[in-house]
Each structure stands twice: as C-alpha cells, then as structure tokens.
Amino acid sequence: MRSRIISLLSFIVCLIIVILEIFIINYDSTSGREYEKLKKDLKELEMTNSLLTQKVASNSSLTTIAVKAKLLGFDVKKSVISLYNPQPLAAIANTL
C-alpha cells in the first residue's frame, strides 16, 4: 500500500514537472519571437530616424533656405531704413 502511494505521488510529481516544462518552453519560444520582432522594429525606427535627421539637416541648410526665400518672393535688395532722426546740435548735449 505504501509503495503504491509513493509511486502515485511520484507519477503526479513527474506529470506536474512535464506540464511545467511545456509551459516554460512555450513561453520561451514566444518571448524569443517577440524579441526578434522588437529588434526588427527597432532597426526600422533607427533607419527612419537617420533618414529624418538627414532630411532636417538638408532642409535647414542655408542654400535651401535661400532658395525657399526666393520662391516665396523675398528680395535680395539691401536698403538701409533708419527710424532715427538726427537731432539738432543743442539737443545732442542732453544725450551725452
């Protein structure tokens, strides 16, 4: 009777260990696929980030800005406009 209980308990323990091993292997294989997917997504995001960085650098260059300014109608005329009126000689003494 005692050996029968021991063999039944050992069978139950072995069954639990086998089921636990199946769950662990399943979890490991699933997490490995997720890791590979995340790694692939990370590479794609790094590539996109690199391309966007190059695009920002290109669009912020002075030649690109100058071309866009010409297309928008900005002129290259350089005329000096002063809002300062010359003061009479007597008033200059007050500003010194």
ZAMARGU-4260 file (C-alpha; in steps of 0.2 Angstrom, whole numbers, plus 5000, padded with zeros to 4 digits):
<rodrens>
0) 5000/5000/5000 | 5014/5012/5005 | 5024/5009/4989 | 5008/5012/4979 | 5006/5029/4986
5) 5024/5033/4983 | 5023/5028/4965 | 5006/5038/4963 | 5014/5053/4971 | 5030/5051/4960
10) 5019/5050/4945 | 5009/5066/4949 | 5026/5075/4953 | 5033/5069/4936 | 5017/5074/4927
15) 5017/5092/4935 | 5036/5094/4930 | 5032/5089/4912 | 5017/5101/4911 | 5028/5115/4919
20) 5042/5111/4906 | 5030/5113/4892 | 5024/5129/4898 | 5041/5136/4901 | 5047/5130/4883
25) 5031/5138/4876 | 5034/5154/4885 | 5052/5155/4880 | 5049/5152/4861 | 5035/5165/4861
30) 5046/5178/4870 | 5060/5174/4858 | 5049/5178/4843 | 5043/5194/4852 | 5061/5199/4855
35) 5065/5196/4836 | 5050/5207/4831 | 5055/5221/4843 | 5073/5220/4837 | 5067/5222/4819
40) 5055/5236/4824 | 5070/5245/4832 | 5081/5243/4817 | 5067/5251/4806 | 5064/5265/4818
45) 5083/5269/4819 | 5084/5269/4800 | 5069/5281/4799 | 5076/5292/4812 | 5093/5293/4802
50) 5083/5297/4786 | 5073/5311/4795 | 5089/5318/4803 | 5097/5319/4786 | 5081/5327/4779
55) 5081/5340/4793 | 5099/5344/4790 | 5096/5346/4772 | 5081/5357/4774 | 5090/5368/4787
60) 5105/5372/4776 | 5107/5390/4770 | 5106/5386/4752 | 5089/5378/4754 | 5083/5392/4765
65) 5089/5405/4752 | 5080/5395/4738 | 5064/5394/4748 | 5065/5413/4752 | 5067/5417/4733
70) 5052/5406/4729 | 5042/5415/4742 | 5046/5432/4735 | 5059/5439/4747 | 5071/5451/4738
75) 5089/5452/4740 | 5088/5471/4740 | 5098/5479/4754 | 5092/5496/4758 | 5095/5504/4775
80) 5080/5511/4783 | 5083/5521/4799 | 5070/5526/4811 | 5082/5538/4820 | 5080/5556/4816
85) 5095/5567/4818 | 5094/5579/4832 | 5099/5597/4832 | 5116/5602/4839 | 5108/5609/4856
90) 5099/5593/4859 | 5114/5582/4857 | 5122/5589/4873 | 5107/5581/4883 | 5110/5564/4877
95) 5129/5563/4881
</rodrens>
